[in-house]
């Protein structure tokens, strides 16, 4: 039987106890049908387990357990309110997860389209072969341009060196040509480096596509 003191304390909204579960059951039994649908709350405050039939302002942001006052059964667990930094981190993680899921779905669609587009692995390799051939041709052209620029620059430098050895002034036009040719050579070297990087990336793309194609076809991956 519930004592009047305990019932009064519960209606006041605060019960502090080291045995919260036992007292909550007693509280629920004593309240009876008049508390049908009413909630009880339990939370930790300064290391102390606190329970009551209402949340004080200082406890609204704390993690809590919500309990049916009639049955004593837990109805919900509510986590503490996140800080602004935690909310921002959670939102970022959610966006990243959504982006990853979208990327995975897109890759799956591409893989299905790839299997539908190429009847055999040889057909797939042939489609890459055309792109590889174009890059290889571009690399050859870059190599020829680089060689021509180097020869031209060496020729200009030889002219300047000969004038200097003869203790003759180097014409401004020649100096300008040397600087211009050197800049063109550096530009060509950057282009060639980008082309080589693209060629290596294409090799990796082909290997990955073949692995996915074989996986979609139920075939074992290639040994490398």
N, C-alpha and C positions, 0 to 999 in steps of 0.2 A: 504494500500500500504506500502511495506517495505522500510524503510529509508536506504540510502546507508551506513550510519554509523553502523546500526545494522547488515546489511549483511556482511560488512567488518569485524566486530568483530566476527561473526560466522565463517567466513572463516579462521580467525586467530586461531580459535580453543578454545576460552574461552568465556563463557557467565556466569556471576554471577548475580543472581537475587533472590528476595524473592518471585517472582511469576513465577517460571521456566516453568510451564505448558503453560501459556499464551504466553510467548516469544518463546517457542519451536514450537507452532502452527504457529506463525507468521514467524518464521525462515523457517519452512517447506514450507509454502505457497510461500514465496519469492524465495526460491531456485528453485522451479519448476522442470521441467523434467530433467534438467542437473544433479540433485542430485538423480536420480532414483537409488535405491538400496543402497544409502549411509546411514551410521548409525550416530546417535547422542548418546552421553553418558551423563548420569547425576549421580553424586555421592556426598556424603557428605564429606567435608574436613574441619576439625576444626570447626564443627558445622554449616558450610555454605553450602548450596545446590549449587553445581557447575555443569554447563553443557557445553559441547563443542562437536566439530566434531572429536576430537582425544583425546586419553588418554595420559596425561603426565606421565613420569616414576613414579612419586610419587603416582599416582592414580591406577596403574595397580593391586595392591593388595587389594584395597578397594572394598566394595560392590558397585554395580552400576546397573543402569537401562539402557538397550539398546533400542533405539527408532528409528523407520523408519523415515528418514529425509523427505521423501515425504509425508507420510500420518500422521505423528505425533503419530502413534500407538506404544505402547510398544511391543517389540518383544521378550525380554528376561530379566529376573532378574538374576544377577550373584552375588553370595555371596562373601564375602571377602575371601582372601587366608588364609587357616588355618595355625596355627603355627605348628612346628614339634611335640609338645606335643599333640596338638589337632588332628593332622593326625594320630599319634600313637594310641590315644584313640579311634578315629573313626574306625581305622583298627581292633583294638581289639574288639570293639562292633560288627563290621561286622562279624568277625570270630565267636564270641560267638553266634550271631544270627544264623549263618549258622550251627554251631554245635547243637544248640537247635532244629533247623528245621530238621536236619538229625536224631537227637535222637527221635524226635516226629514221624518222618516217620518210623524209625526202630521199635518203639513201636507199631505203627499201624499195621505194617506187622506181628509182633509177635502176636498181638491180633487176627488178622485174621487167622493166622496159628493155634493159640490155639483153636479157635472156630471150625476150620476144623478138628483138631486132636482129640477133645474130644466131643463125642456126647451128654454127659450129664455133669452136674456139679459134679455128683458123680465120674465120670471117671477122671475129673480134680483133685478132692480131692485125689483120689486113687494114682495118679502119685506123688503128694506131700507126701502122706502117706509113700511111700517107702523111700523117702529121710529123712523124719522125723524119721522113725524107725531106719535108719542107724545112725543118730545123737544120738538118745536116747540110742542105744546100746553102742556107743562110750562114752557117758557120764557115763553110768553104769560102763564101763571098767575103765574109769578114776577115778571114785569114789573108786573102789576096789584097784587100784594101789596107790591112795593117802592114803587109810587106811593102806595098807601093809607098805608103806614107813614110815608112822607115827609110827606104832608099832615097826618097826626096829630101827628107830631113838630113840624112847623112851628107848628101850632096851640098845642101845649103851650108851645113856646118863646115864642110871641107873648104868651100869658097871663103867663108869668114876666117877660117884658120889660116888659109894661104895669104889673105890680105894682112892679117895680124903679123904673120911671120915676116912679111915684107915691110912691116912697119908702115902700112898704109891704113887709112881710116876705113872702117867698115860702114858702108852706106846705110842710112836709116831704113831704106826700102828692104835691104837684105836682112837686117835685124828684125824688121816687122814680119818678113816671110818666115824666118826661123821660129819666131814666137807663134805665128799662126799655124805653121805646120806641126809644131809640138802640141798645140792645143787640139788640133784635129786628130793627132795620133792618140792622145789621152782619151778623147771622146770615143774613138774606135775601139780602144781597149775596154772601155766600160761596156760598150755595146756587145762585144764578144763575150765578156764575162757574164752578162745577163743571158745571152743566148746559151752558153754552156750550162748555166743554172737551170734554164728552161728545159734543156735537153735531159739533164739528170732527173728533173721533176717528172718529165714525161715517161722516162723509164720506170720510175717508181709508180706512177699512175697506171701504167700498163700492167706491171706486176700485181698491183692491188686489184685491178679489174679482172685479171685472169683468175686470181684466187677467189674473188666473189662469184665469178661465172662458174667456176668449178664447184663451189659450195652450193650454188643454186641448182646446179645440175646433179648434185649428189656424187660428185667425183672427188677423188683425193687431191689435196694441194700438191703443187710441184715442189720437188726438193731443190733447194738452192744452196 
